[in-house]
Structures are given as structure tokens and as C-alpha cells.
Amino acid sequence: MNIMTPKALILPMMVSAALLAGCNASDKDQPTLAAHHDAQETVSNDASRNNGAWGAVYTSRDELRDNNRNIVDSSQLPDMKNDPSLKKWEAKFEGKNAFVTTNGEKLFHDSCAGCHMHKGEGAFGAGYYPPLANNSKMESKYYIIDILINGFRGMPSFHVMMNDEQMAAVTQYVHSSLNPYKDKVTAEDVAQLRHDNPPGSDPSE
């Protein structure tokens, strides 16, 4: 049976005491992990991106040391006026980057068909997009106008995107071209329901 001598016990006790003393140090000038964590740091997302910090981007050590190197070679990108994507966008919106036309069919295909499909048949997918064609709810032009102005569930409001004439035109298209109803839809009909305060960005508001 081994019995530790007093000298053998003293050394571990001295080491433990020294470690505990370090944990309880009260010297305010000594940096702590908490102080480092609480320190405010300015982080540049662009700098981290350009220096190789993006996930799934592989660069050599020499490239990482080069602070002037961009992972994305912007010199190969077209300038805005020659960007083919922008040209396509401007062609759709008649060069104004906003709805300009008062053609109801064009407005429908540019703003509604992405969810409700080009024939108004609706769709299922990440959500439910109700059909607008052959839909008895479309008999009321004021029902359509109200939804355009205020949005409905996942559908955004077009309050600030379309003026009265444009809303009347797209309503007429849904009411009479996608459905068999023949009421005349006018800008005055829209003006009756339009209010000054557009809904918030959350469609549930």
C-alpha cells in the first residue's frame, strides 16, 4: 500500500494554489477574454470578401497576402449602360425602370403572371397562387381593385407601383379577358378606393 509523504502532497497543492490565484487575479491592467470579446471592432465585409474570406472560395497563400487583389475580377464586368441584363429590364419597363404602359395585358404579364401564370391559371409550389381565370370572385371589379391597392396575404400592394389608369387597365384585363364579365373599369373606379397611406412592406398588414 502506497502512502504519499507530506512532501509529495505539498507540490500538487502549491501548483493548484498558483492556478487558482491566476484565476482570481484582480489586476485591472491585465487583459481578459471578456474584455477582448466586448471590444468594438470595425469589420469591412468588402475587405473580408476581397481577401478570401468567402466560403467555397479557394485562393493561394500568395493571393491572400495581396491586399489589393479582388476575388471577383470587376474589370471583366460590363459597365451599367452596357449591362445586357439591365438592357433587358429597361426594355420590359419601356426604359423608365417603372410601369409606364396603360396596356392591361402588358401590365398583367409584367406584374401578375410571374405568380398567377400567363393564362391566369394559378400555380402550386412554394406557395399557393390562386387562379384568376374562370374565377367567380373576379366578377366584382372592386374586389380586384381593392387587392391591387392593398395587397392580400402573400401578394404585394401595387398602391405606389401603379396609378389609377394602370390599375383600371389590368383590372379590366383580368375581369373581361380572363373571365366572361363585361363591366367597364375606369380610373374613377380606382380613385374611389385608393387611400393616401400605402400598406406596409409586410403583406399581412
C-alpha positions in Angstrom: 0.0 0.0 0.0 1.5 3.4 -1.1 1.1 6.3 1.3 2.0 9.7 -0.1 4.6 11.5 2.0 3.8 15.1 3.2 6.4 16.4 0.7 4.7 14.6 -2.2 1.4 16.3 -1.2 2.9 19.8 -0.9 3.9 20.2 -4.6 0.5 19.5 -6.2 -1.1 21.8 -3.6 1.3 24.6 -4.4 0.6 24.2 -8.2 -3.2 24.2 -7.5 -2.9 27.3 -5.4 -0.9 29.1 -8.1 -3.5 28.3 -10.7 -6.4 29.5 -8.5 -4.5 32.7 -7.8 -4.2 33.3 -11.5 -7.9 32.8 -12.0 -8.7 35.3 -9.2 -6.2 37.9 -10.3 -7.6 41.4 -9.6 -5.0 43.4 -11.5 -7.2 45.7 -13.6 -4.4 46.3 -16.1 -4.4 42.7 -17.2 -6.5 42.0 -20.4 -9.1 39.3 -20.0 -11.0 37.2 -22.6 -14.2 39.1 -21.7 -12.6 42.4 -22.4 -11.4 41.2 -25.8 -14.9 39.9 -26.6 -16.6 43.2 -25.6 -14.2 45.3 -27.7 -15.8 47.1 -30.5 -14.3 46.2 -33.9 -14.9 47.7 -37.3 -15.3 44.9 -39.8 -15.4 45.5 -43.5 -17.4 42.9 -45.4 -15.8 44.0 -48.6 -12.3 43.6 -47.2 -13.1 40.1 -45.9 -14.6 39.2 -49.2 -11.7 40.5 -51.2 -9.1 38.9 -49.0 -10.5 35.4 -49.5 -12.9 35.0 -46.5 -15.9 33.9 -48.6 -16.9 30.2 -48.1 -16.1 27.9 -51.0 -13.5 30.3 -52.5 -10.1 28.9 -52.7 -7.0 31.1 -53.1 -3.3 30.6 -52.7 -1.3 31.9 -49.7 0.3 34.5 -52.0 -3.1 35.7 -53.2 -4.3 36.0 -49.7 -1.3 38.1 -48.8 -2.0 40.5 -51.7 -4.4 43.1 -50.1 -5.1 44.7 -53.4 -6.4 41.5 -55.0 -10.2 41.1 -55.5 -11.6 37.6 -55.8 -14.2 38.9 -58.3 -12.4 40.5 -61.2 -14.5 43.6 -61.6 -12.6 44.6 -64.7 -14.4 41.8 -66.6 -17.9 43.1 -65.7 -19.7 45.4 -68.2 -20.5 48.9 -67.0 -24.1 49.7 -66.2 -25.1 51.2 -69.5 -23.8 48.1 -71.4 -25.1 45.5 -69.0 -27.3 43.1 -71.0 -29.4 42.3 -68.0 -30.2 46.0 -67.5 -31.0 46.5 -71.1 -33.5 43.6 -71.0 -35.0 45.1 -67.8 -35.3 48.5 -69.4 -36.9 47.1 -72.5 -39.6 45.4 -70.3 -40.3 48.6 -68.5 -40.0 50.9 -71.5 -36.8 52.4 -70.5 -38.2 54.1 -67.3 -37.5 51.4 -64.8 -41.1 51.5 -63.7 -44.6 50.8 -65.1 -45.3 53.2 -67.9 -47.8 51.5 -70.1 -51.6 51.6 -69.6 -52.0 48.4 -71.6 -53.8 46.0 -69.2 -52.5 42.8 -70.9 -48.8 44.0 -70.8 -49.2 45.1 -67.1 -50.7 41.7 -66.3 -47.8 39.8 -68.0 -45.2 42.1 -66.5 -46.5 42.2 -62.9 -49.0 39.4 -62.3 -48.2 36.4 -64.5 -45.0 35.6 -62.5 -47.2 34.1 -59.8 -50.6 33.6 -61.4 -49.2 32.4 -64.7 -49.7 33.9 -68.2 -53.1 32.4 -68.8 -54.2 33.2 -65.2 -54.4 29.5 -64.3 -52.7 29.9 -61.0 -50.0 27.7 -59.6 -48.9 25.5 -56.7 -45.3 25.5 -55.5 -43.5 27.3 -52.6 -47.0 28.8 -52.1 -50.5 28.7 -53.5 -51.2 31.2 -56.2 -54.9 31.3 -56.9 -56.2 31.2 -60.5 -57.5 34.5 -61.8 -59.1 33.0 -65.0 -62.5 31.5 -64.7 -62.8 32.7 -61.1 -66.2 33.9 -60.0 -64.6 36.3 -57.5 -63.3 38.3 -60.4 -66.9 39.3 -61.3 -66.5 42.3 -58.9 -64.2 44.8 -60.4 -64.0 46.5 -57.0 -62.7 43.2 -55.4 -59.8 43.2 -57.9 -59.0 46.9 -57.4 -59.1 46.5 -53.6 -56.5 43.7 -53.8 -54.3 45.7 -56.2 -54.3 48.7 -53.9 -53.9 46.9 -50.6 -52.3 43.5 -51.4 -53.6 40.3 -50.0 -51.7 37.7 -47.9 -48.6 37.0 -49.9 -49.4 39.3 -52.7 -47.8 42.7 -52.6 -49.6 46.0 -52.8 -49.4 48.0 -56.0 -50.5 51.2 -54.3 -47.3 53.1 -55.2 -46.4 51.0 -58.3 -49.4 51.7 -60.5 -51.5 54.8 -61.0 -55.3 54.8 -61.3 -55.3 54.3 -65.1 -52.9 51.4 -64.9 -54.9 49.7 -62.1 -58.1 50.1 -64.1 -56.4 48.6 -67.2 -55.1 45.5 -65.5 -58.4 45.1 -63.7 -60.2 45.3 -67.0 -57.9 42.6 -68.4 -58.5 40.2 -65.5 -62.2 41.0 -65.4 -63.0 40.7 -69.1 -60.2 38.9 -70.9 -59.5 36.1 -68.3 -63.2 36.0 -67.3 -66.5 36.5 -69.1 -67.5 39.7 -67.2 -68.1 42.9 -69.2 -68.3 45.7 -66.7 -66.4 48.8 -67.8 -63.5 49.6 -65.4 -62.4 53.2 -65.1 -59.7 55.2 -63.3 -62.6 56.8 -61.4 -63.5 53.4 -60.0 -59.9 53.0 -58.7 -59.9 56.5 -57.3 -62.9 55.7 -55.1 -61.0 53.0 -53.3 -57.5 54.5 -53.3 -56.3 55.9 -50.0 -53.4 58.1 -49.1 -51.4 55.6 -46.9 -49.9 52.6 -48.7 -49.8 49.3 -46.7 -46.5 48.3 -45.0 -44.0 46.0 -46.6 -45.5 43.1 -44.8 -48.4 41.8 -46.9 -50.3 40.8 -43.7 -50.6 44.5 -42.7 
